[in-house]
Structure formats: structure tokens, C-alpha cells
Amino acid sequence: MREEKKQLKKQYQQTPRPMGVFLIRNNINDKVFLGVSLNLPGIINRHKFQLKNGVHPNKALQADWNKLGSVNFAFEVVDELTSGNEASRDYRKELELLEKLWLEQLLPFDERGYNERKPTRAEMLRRIAERRVE
């Protein structure tokens, strides 16, 4: 029995997790929060836990969740990467590209969503230059 438990645990740990792009959709106003993860079930569970406990880092999403209730939100997987047999392959770059493509397509910023715009390369360089001057 103990050996069987060890086998099951090992099998679970070696099972690849679904990875890709997910949305948290506000069904009242259709605003979305877009994210990516190497472990979709894990990250979705984390977001649900944070929202239910009032500790989500995205204040606007948390405020709407508190105001409208959990029944008015949906968690959706919109794009999934399939892992191959290469155990050493790093999927982070592919996920980064997928995130960028979905952000460009959905534009989930301001009144359309809960995401914050990522600074462009030029903006990051300008900020670095400003810090050097001070």
C-alpha cells in the first residue's frame, strides 16, 4: 500500500501540467484579466483563492469581484501549449510570445480589462536614464 502511494505520487509529479493563456472574465461588463502560466490549473486555483480571500494583487479586479460576486466571473483557458517529451525544454519564451499576441488581440487595458500595459523598450530605457541622472 505504501509503495503504491509512492508510485502514484511519482506519477503525478511527472505528469506534465497544461500550460498556456487564461482569462478571468467579468460577465457583467466583459472586462478581462489575461495571464499565462506553465501550470494552468495551479494558477487558476491561486487566482480563485486570492479573489475569494480578498487578497488579489489586482485591486480593480478584486473590487469588481467583491462588488459583483464570484458568480459573475468566469475562468477560461484560451490557448494551450502542448509539452513534448523533451523534459529540459523551457516553454517560458513561447508563453511570453503567446501572452504578447493575446494582449495585442484583446487589448485588456483600461475600460476593456484589468491588465496594466507593460512598458515598451523605449520607456524602460528612458526610466533607466532618468535614474542615472538623479
C-alpha positions in Angstrom: 0.0 0.0 0.0 2.8 2.4 0.9 4.7 1.6 -2.2 1.6 2.1 -4.3 1.2 5.5 -2.8 4.8 6.4 -3.7 4.2 5.3 -7.3 1.1 7.4 -7.6 2.8 10.4 -6.2 5.8 10.0 -8.5 3.5 9.5 -11.5 1.6 12.7 -10.5 4.8 14.7 -10.2 6.0 13.5 -13.7 2.7 14.3 -15.4 3.1 17.4 -17.5 0.7 20.2 -16.5 -1.4 22.1 -19.0 0.3 25.4 -19.8 -0.9 28.4 -21.7 -3.1 31.6 -21.6 -6.1 32.1 -19.4 -8.7 34.8 -18.8 -10.7 35.8 -15.8 -13.8 37.3 -17.4 -16.3 39.7 -15.7 -19.6 38.5 -17.2 -21.3 41.8 -16.4 -19.2 44.2 -18.3 -17.0 41.8 -20.3 -13.7 43.1 -18.8 -11.0 40.5 -18.7 -7.7 39.8 -16.9 -5.3 37.9 -19.1 -2.4 35.8 -17.8 -0.1 32.9 -18.7 1.3 30.1 -16.8 3.4 26.9 -17.0 0.7 25.3 -14.8 -2.8 26.5 -15.8 -4.8 24.6 -13.1 -2.4 25.8 -10.4 -2.5 29.5 -11.4 -6.3 29.5 -11.8 -6.6 28.0 -8.3 -4.3 30.7 -7.0 -6.3 33.5 -8.6 -9.6 32.0 -7.2 -8.1 31.7 -3.7 -6.8 35.2 -3.8 -10.1 36.7 -5.0 -12.2 34.7 -2.6 -10.0 35.8 0.3 -9.8 39.4 -0.8 -6.0 39.5 -1.4 -5.7 39.6 -5.1 -2.9 41.9 -6.2 -5.0 43.4 -9.0 -7.1 46.0 -7.0 -9.6 46.7 -9.8 -10.3 43.1 -10.4 -10.6 42.5 -6.6 -13.0 45.4 -6.2 -15.3 44.2 -9.0 -15.2 40.6 -7.6 -16.2 42.0 -4.2 -19.0 44.1 -5.6 -20.4 41.7 -8.2 -19.7 38.3 -6.6 -17.9 35.2 -7.8 -21.0 34.0 -9.8 -20.4 36.9 -12.3 -16.9 35.8 -13.2 -15.6 33.0 -15.5 -12.2 31.4 -15.7 -11.3 30.4 -19.3 -8.3 28.8 -20.9 -8.0 30.5 -24.3 -4.7 29.0 -25.6 -2.8 25.9 -24.5 0.8 24.8 -25.3 1.4 21.1 -25.6 4.5 19.8 -23.9 6.6 17.3 -25.8 8.9 14.6 -24.5 11.8 17.0 -24.1 12.0 17.3 -20.3 14.6 20.0 -20.5 12.8 22.3 -22.8 11.9 25.7 -21.4 8.5 27.0 -22.5 8.8 30.4 -20.9 9.7 32.2 -24.2 6.8 30.6 -26.0 4.4 31.6 -23.3 5.8 35.2 -23.3 5.1 35.3 -27.1 1.6 33.9 -26.7 0.9 36.5 -23.9 2.1 39.3 -26.2 -0.1 38.1 -29.1 -3.2 37.7 -26.9 -2.6 41.2 -25.3 -2.3 42.7 -28.7 -5.5 41.0 -29.8 -7.7 41.6 -26.8 -6.2 44.9 -25.5 -7.4 44.1 -21.9 -6.4 47.5 -20.6 -8.3 50.5 -19.1 -12.1 50.1 -19.7 -11.6 46.9 -21.6 -9.8 44.9 -18.9 -7.8 44.6 -15.7 -4.3 44.2 -17.2 -1.7 47.0 -16.9 0.2 48.0 -20.0 3.8 46.7 -19.9 6.4 49.4 -20.6 7.9 49.5 -24.0 11.6 49.1 -24.5 11.9 52.8 -25.1 10.0 53.6 -21.9 12.2 51.2 -19.9 15.4 52.8 -21.3 14.1 56.3 -20.5 13.4 55.3 -16.9 16.9 53.8 -16.5 18.4 57.0 -17.9 16.3 59.1 -15.5 17.5 57.1 -12.6 21.1 57.6 -13.6 20.8 61.3 -13.7 19.5 61.6 -10.1 
